[in-house]
Amino acid sequence: MFLARKELWFSKRRFLLIGFIIVLISWLVFVLSGLGNGLSDLGTAVIRYSDMDLAVFEEEAEFALGKSTLPGSLVDELVQLDGVEEAEGISTAFGSILQGTNPDDESSRKTSVIFIGVEPGSFLEPAVQSGEALDINQPNHVLVDSSLQNQGFSLGDTITISGVGTEFEISGFINNQTLNHVPAIYVVPDTLRAFKYLVPGSDMGIEEPVNAIFLTGKNLDSEQIAENIGGIEVANKKETLNGLPGYKAESGTINLMLWLLIFISAFIIAVFFYVLTTQKVQQFGVMKAIGASNGFVIRSVVAQVFLLSTISILVGIGLTYATTLVLPEDMPFNLLPKMVWIYSLVLLLTSLMGSLFSVRSIMKIDPVTALGRSE
């Protein structure tokens, strides 16, 4: 490590150039990770950050909320099963809202939203950032995603469902609650059913219909639950997310870009250090001639890569968090600390693995030949 630090300082211009490349690569990886995670949140946050362990859908619904309709009475049956701690129905309905009560007001523009029907006080109701939680005694009070604050919505505002005329009052704001790339508005279930099934017969004769039922519990067996209750299919959280429109395509594209970038960065770092190693054949030859072993020389090279990569990755992390300060408010960006740690370790390991390409060159150095070259 001592030799590695001394050479880094002595040849600082050369290593600064390599470090700058690693900084740019790590900066790009972290920014892409935050953008990819933010994009995923737009499409999945309601489910992704819920406490549910399993989701129950109508049979052959392909784990999609929009294709599933179940009777609300099924909640009581499911909560009686072994291992189930809580069971709550969830309903969804797309719509657009207007601020105020006058749909003819030219200043009121339509905002696309998704209504989420959940029981007040259940584990599916998100924590309130400001205002008050849902109340079964105030069926027209709703919780609204905080992104709507950027569009001029405030606590106590009246909103109207476009084309229906149903009016609500915003009683609270909630953080990071979006689904299918639109803000979520949480309402009590009966209120949602009142406008979702406004057309007679649209509920297909199902009493208190819900789109799905989310379960919590330990050691839940999805196959056993499906066998005990007919006409349903059971999914874990990952399968439920994959059932959302476009989620698999979006996440797959971002992940492919990230891992290709990491692979390319490993190749670039390997080439840099291989070139540096070939330029130092004489120095390594002298070290071997005075008794330095292959292991000692290799450790010094690996230590150099470790120090340079660690410092560069930390700088890349700092630049990423600085970037978040200047990003537009409406840009989906969510950099999870867990992902920062994971990608940092992956970048560091790929850098170390890339440096191992020069190990073979070091082991093949003949001290006599190297000293002859230096003469």
Secondary structure as GFF3:
##gff-version 3
##sequence-region A 1 375
A	DSSP	alpha_helix	2	10	.	.	.	ID=ss1
A	DSSP	alpha_helix	12	48	.	.	.	ID=ss2
A	DSSP	beta_strand	54	58	.	.	.	ID=ss3
A	DSSP	three_ten_helix	65	67	.	.	.	ID=ss4
A	DSSP	beta_strand	70	71	.	.	.	ID=ss5
A	DSSP	alpha_helix	74	78	.	.	.	ID=ss6
A	DSSP	beta_strand	84	99	.	.	.	ID=ss7
A	DSSP	beta_strand	111	117	.	.	.	ID=ss8
A	DSSP	beta_strand	128	131	.	.	.	ID=ss9
A	DSSP	beta_strand	141	145	.	.	.	ID=ss10
A	DSSP	three_ten_helix	146	151	.	.	.	ID=ss11
A	DSSP	beta_strand	158	161	.	.	.	ID=ss12
A	DSSP	beta_strand	167	174	.	.	.	ID=ss13
A	DSSP	beta_strand	178	179	.	.	.	ID=ss14
A	DSSP	beta_strand	182	187	.	.	.	ID=ss15
A	DSSP	alpha_helix	189	196	.	.	.	ID=ss16
A	DSSP	beta_strand	209	210	.	.	.	ID=ss17
A	DSSP	beta_strand	212	217	.	.	.	ID=ss18
A	DSSP	alpha_helix	222	228	.	.	.	ID=ss19
A	DSSP	beta_strand	232	236	.	.	.	ID=ss20
A	DSSP	alpha_helix	237	242	.	.	.	ID=ss21
A	DSSP	alpha_helix	247	279	.	.	.	ID=ss22
A	DSSP	alpha_helix	281	289	.	.	.	ID=ss23
A	DSSP	alpha_helix	294	324	.	.	.	ID=ss24
A	DSSP	alpha_helix	337	355	.	.	.	ID=ss25
A	DSSP	three_ten_helix	356	358	.	.	.	ID=ss26
A	DSSP	alpha_helix	359	363	.	.	.	ID=ss27
A	DSSP	alpha_helix	367	374	.	.	.	ID=ss28
###
